[in-house]
Amino acid sequence: MPINIKRPIHPFLVLTFFAFLLSPLAEVKGMEDPPNGIRTVVIDAGHGGKDPGAVGKKGREKDIALSIALMLGSYIEDNIPEVKVIYTRKKDVFVELKERADIANKAEADLFISIHVNAHTQPSASGTLTLVLGQHRADENFDVAVRENSVILLEEDYEITYEGFDPKSTESHIMFTLMQKTYFKQSIEFGDFVQDQFRDRAQRKDLGVREQGLLVLAQTSMPGVLVETGFISNAEEEKYLMSNYGQEIIASAIYRGFKEYKEEIDRRSNLSVVVSEDPSPAAIAETSMATDQKTDQVLFSVQVASSKNKIATEPSSFKGYSQVRVIQDGRWYKYLVGEESNYLTALEMCKSVKADFPDAFVVASRNDGIIPLKDALEEINR
């Protein structure tokens, strides 16, 4: 059914919008990075209880989302203990959208991550997608917003709670879109980190970061995203998302995206990372000479970190490791230890490095450039 975009905006929505502008949530503090970095994250498992969410041939969105959310929280709690993790639900219960946002707001969280599973009328649709609060730009995107926001229809007195919000109204979504522009940039930034991990490490189809008029994000007073982890309407992806292996891969990808985002926010908050100075002309000349002397030999190293901003390769920045080298790979700086011509030797080294860097893994390089590990292994085994 077509949407009537000429219908007048509901007066309650206008009042809600101006009330927001005058409220503490609209203060300029949200335009800046948290002064103490990322200290509290709220993980929201979508749907639950009487609301199953999207349903596949065997699986239900609410169950998959909960499993991934609990795994994600566990990874953060185990590996970044200084971050407090709060869950909107830890079991199969129905939680209203407003209550989910209230949990995050009362905790004064620095980030809100909502976990969901996608669905489409075309069974071939596949891939991961991260949504941030914004105006929908295509009919298919609007359909996702309508599906996620229609959860409020299961709530009692939703017309009063959400002050006239209509989940099928274009005007409603535009109005709520305006409410969180304060946190738009940070939300996009975190979404980019997550999608990079989905694509590069988890090997999932990357559908990018997109804007949506999502009610659960509109009512939170911090950066936030809604992660669509795959399509339950796609038989292959449903099987993957229902498997423990698939859920671990998805959860670990979101965790690594969170870890990189936190490191970047901490760096900008002057917490721990030492930023390298611009190199002197002599250093540039020395680096250029060293590059000229490189051969075409394939080398295997252990990657211990990556960042979008270059940091000093000093032992104090890398848990005491010396001789850390950095390779620029596209828009990323990747930090490596060791140079081995033998892949098995690099694997053994990686096992040792993981004691200090749990996410470490083996990469291949040639002439100070990262090359696909698969291609490197095929080349040395010819």
N, C-alpha and C positions, 0 to 999 in steps of 0.2 A: 504494500500500500504506500503511495507517495506521501512524503512529509509536506505538510502545508507550512512553508517557511514565511508566509505573510501573516500568520496568526500573531496578534499582539503578545508581547512578552508579559508573562504573569507578574502582577504587581508585587507578589511576595518575593519573587526572585530579585526584583529591583531593590526592594528593601534589604534583602539578604546581602546583595552586592555592596551597597553603601554602608551597611553595618560592618561588613568585612573591612572596608577601607578605613573605618574609624576604630577598628579593634587593634589590640596589641599584636595580632598575627601579621598585620600589614606593615609593621615597623621595618625600617631599612636594615635592621640587623641581618635579615635573611639574605640580603644581597652580598654578604661577605662570607668567607669561609668560617666555620666554627673556630673560636679563638683557642680552644683546647683540642682541636682535631676531632676525630670520630671516636666517641666514647660510648655511645648507646645506639644500638640498631634494633628496630622492630621488624620481625619477620612474620608476615601474614600469609597463612595458608588459605587460599581462596575457598569460598563456599563452605559446606559442612552441614551435618545434621539433616534437616528436611530439605536442604538445597544441595542436590548432587552435582550441580554445574553441568558441564558438557558430558555426554554419555556416549561411549563407544560400543562396540559389539560385546566387550567383556569388562572394560574398565569404566570408572567414574572419575571425573575431574577432582572431586573433593578428596578422594583417597590418594591419588597420585600427588596432588599439591601438598597434602599433609606430610607424606613420606619425604618429599624433596625438601620441604621447609625444615623438618626436624633434622635431616642430614646436614643442611646448610648451617643451621644453628650450632650443631655439634662441631662442625669443622672450625667455626669461628671461636667457640668456647675452648676447644682443645689447643688451637694454634695461636690465637690472639687473645689471651686471657684478660688483657686490660680493657677489652670491649665488653660491655654488658649487653647480653642478648635477651630480648623480651619477645614472647610469642603471643599473637592474638588468639590462638587456640593450639592445644597440644593433643586434642582428641577429636572425635567425630561429633562436634556440636555446632549448632547454628549460631553465628555471631553477626549481629546487624552491622551494616557498613559504617554507620555513625559510631558504633561502639569500637570498631577496629581503629578508626581515626582517633577516638578519644583516648584509647590505650596509648597510642603513640604520642599524642599531645601532652598527656599527663606525665609521661616519662621524660618529656623534653628530649625526645630522641633526635639524633643527628641524621638519621637515614631511615626510610621506610621501604621495605622490599615486600611486594605482594606476589605470591607464586600462583600461577594459573596454568591451565592447559587449553589450547585453542581448538576450534572446530570450524569446519567449512562444508558447504553443500557439495563441493567438488572433492571426492575422496583422494584425489592426487595431491591436494594442497599439503605442503610440508614446510618445516623449518622453524627456527626460533625467532622470537620477536620481543623487543623490549619497548614498552609504552611509557610515555611521560605525559603529564597533564598538558593538554593543548587542544587546539581546535582541530577536529577531524577534517581531513582534506580529500577524502574519497568515500564513495558509498560503502565499499567493503570495510573500510576502517570504522565508519559510523556503525555498521552492523555489530562489530565487536563491542563498541561502547554501549550500544543498546542492550546486548546480551549480558554484559557484566553489570550494568547499572540496574537492569530489571530485577535484580535480586531484592531490591527494596519492596517489590510488590508482595513479598512473603512476610514483610514486617507489619506489625499492627500500627495503625495510625501513621503510616508513612507520609501521608499528605501533610500532616502537622509537623512531624519530625524534620522533614526535608523542605518545609515551607513552600509547597506547591511545585516541587520538582517533578517533571514528567519524563521518565526514562526514554520515551519515544519522541521527545520534542527537540528539534534542532536548537531552538532558542535556549532551552534549559542547559544544554551542553555548552553552548557558547558562553553563557553567563558564568557557569562554574569554572570554565576554562580561564576566565580572567582572574580568578581568585588566587592562583598560585604561580603567576608569572615570576614572582619573587625568587622562586627556587628552580626556575626552568633551566638555567645554565648548568647548575650542579647536577640536576637530574639527568640531563643529556650526557654530561660527562661520565657519570656512573654507568649509564646505559651503554655508552661506547665501550667502556672497559669490559662489561659483561658480554656484549656481542662479539668483541674481539676474541674473547676466550672461547665462546661457542664455536666460532669459525676456525680459529687457529689450533686450539688444543683438543676440543671435544669433537671436531670434525662434523659439526652440524651445519645445516644450510642456514645462512645468515640472511634474515629478512630485515635487518637493520633496527634503528631506533626511530619510532614514529610518535606523533602527537595524537592524543585521544582526550575526549571529554569524559574523564572517569571520576565518578563521584567519590570513591574511596580516597583518591589522591587529592581531590579538591578540598577535602575537609581536614587534611593533615597540614601541620605548620612546620614542615621540614622538607628537604628534597626527598623525592620518592619515585619509585618505578613500579610497574606491573609487568612481570616477566611471563610471557607466553612460552612455555617450555617445549612445545611441539603440538602436533595435531592428533587428537584422539580419533578424529574422523578418518585418518589415514591408517590402514591396517598395520603397515610396517612400523609407523611411529607409535601407534598404540601399544604394540608388542614391546617396543623398546622402552617406552615410558612406564610400562607395568613391570619391567624387569628390575631387579635390584641393581644390576650392573648399569643399566641406563640411568636410573635415578641417581646413582653415585656419580656418574660422569656429569650429569646436568648440575647436581648440587656442587660438585667440586669446581665446575666452570664458574658458577655464580660466586663461589667463595673466592676464587682467584681474582675475579673482577673486583670484588669487594676489597680484597687485600691491596690491590694496586691503587684503587681509588683512595683508600685510607692513607696509603703511603704518600700519595700526591697531596692530599689535604693536609697531612701532617707536615709535609715539606713546606707548603705554603704558609702553614701556621708556625714555622720555625721551631719544630719540635725535635727532630733528630737527624735529618738527612743533611749532609754537608754538600753544598752545591759547588761544582768546580768553577774555577775562574776561566775567563777566556784565555786560550793559549797564546804564548808569546810568538813572535815571528820565528825565533830560533826553534821553538818546539814544533811549529808547523813544518819547518824545513826538515827537521829530524824525522817527523812522522812520514813526510813525503818520501824521503830517502828509504826508509824502512819498507814502505809500501812497494817501491820500485824493486826491492830485492826479494819480494815474496815470490814463491813458486806457485804452480797450479796444484800443489798437493792438497788432498782432502785431509782436513784435521777434525778430530772429534773433541768436544769440550763439554763441560757441564754448565748449563745456564742456571744461575742462582737468583736472578732478578731481571726485571725489565721496567722501564719507565719512559714517559714521554718527555721528560726533562733530564738532561744529562747531569749525573752526580759524580762526585769525586771518587775515584777508585782507590780510596785509602782503606787500610785495614780496619779503621774505626767505623767505617760505613758498612763493612761486610764481615762482621763478627770475627775480626782478626785475620781474615784471609788476605794474604799478600799476592801480588802479581795478578790481580783481577784485571781482565781486559774488557774493553767495551767495543761493541760493533753496532753501528747504526743500521737498522733494518727498516726501511721505510720511515715512518714517523716515530719509531720506537728505538730506544737505546737498550741493548741487551748486554748483560754482564756475565762473563764467562770465566771459569777457572779451568786450568789445565789445557794442554794441547797434545793430543795423542793421535798417532797414525793408525792405531789398532782400536777398533770399535769395542771389542770385549774388554780391553784395558780401561777404556772410558766408562764402560758400564760399571766395572768394579769401583772405579773412583766415585761414580755417582752414588753408589750405595753408602759410601763413607760420608759424602757431602750432605746427604739427606738428613743426617743427624743434626745438622745446623740449619739446613734449608729444606724442609719437608717437601716443597714443591719443585725441587731441582730435577732436571732431566737432561738427557744427552742431546746435543745439537751438532750439526756438521757445518763446516765453513771452508771457504776457499778464498784466498786473497782478501782477507778481512771482510768477507761477505757471507751471510748465512745462506745455505743452500738446503733444499729439502732432504731430510734424513734418508728417505726412501731412495732418492736419486744417488746419494753418496754411497749407500750400501750396494746398490746395483753396480755402481762403477767399480768399486774395489773388489767385487766378487766376479768380475768378468774374466 
